[in-house]
Amino acid sequence: MRRFLTLTFLFLVIIANSQDKRKVIIDADTGNEVDDLYAIVRGVLEPSWEVLALNGTQWQVSHWAVENSMEESHRLNMMLLAYLGIKDVKLCRGSAERLFDWGNKERHSEAAYEIIKQAHKMPAGEKLAVVTLGALTNVASAVLIDPEIEDKIAVYWLGSSYDFEKKKSKRIDFNAVMDVQATDMMLSSNVEMHIIPVNVAAKIKYGFEETEQQIAGKHRVCDFLLDRWENHLDPGRYERTLWDLGIIQALIYPDKVTEVKGTGFDNPNIWLYSDIDAEFFKEDFFKTISKIY
């Protein structure tokens, strides 16, 4: 009886802890750049999150796009979770192409339907966090397929640039132009959005020597991250901007960012990160990743 009560107590504790965690889906064009991999590792290691799914998305509009760009992202997502030994995060294929230009614009994919499914599971008053590191294709498709999820999700996106003095937005950055239809649709919707503009995320700079000194040889995933840095399409960089870490860490640490209400958008529910503590974020990344070795 005592053993039964102990096991029951532990089960209830696990359930309670799971319920307390922020429900998150990460949607990434992992194959496109270097920063996505670092951001994903930081996100799936966050103890206050329950990452429900890791989606791959396309970047096929890019001049440097590889064939089957979404599949490349999906492949790297699988590798990252395998290196980390994580088996309870669902891996979903997203759209292989951007939204259609007219008519039924949405792209049906496993990723879009996973967002819909998990959004409907959220308790009243809570929202599913969809952290989007690339084009908005998958989440825009989910909203187009099922508009009822508009008030059940909060999207955290790296994209666009913003002049905080003139209160003007531009949408000619990489993530925005990889799917101009999805960008326009989401910035005109009623979905709650928290955006880190690229001119703010540009503060997140890492040096190769420092990064190598901190993580080289410590764990298989660490060596994989360094290999990605050195052998991506643009190798040899002594310094990189790890853009995507910004939106991951802004969600984790709201006290380390400044967020203001967005103006000049058709969507009335947009918030913009106007400043971040980039040095704290860097220390946090190295501290968090050290816990796996």
Beta strands, then each sheet from edge to edge (+ up, - down):
strand 1: 22-28
strand 2: 49-56
strand 3: 90-93
strand 4: 128-132
strand 5: 153-158
strand 6: 161-163
strand 7: 168-170
strand 8: 192-196
strand 9: 205-207
strand 10: 239-241
strand 11: 257-261
strand 12: 270-276
sheet 1: 3+ 2+ 1+ 4+ 5+ 8+ 12+ 11-
sheet 2: 6+ 7-
sheet 3: 9+ 10-
end
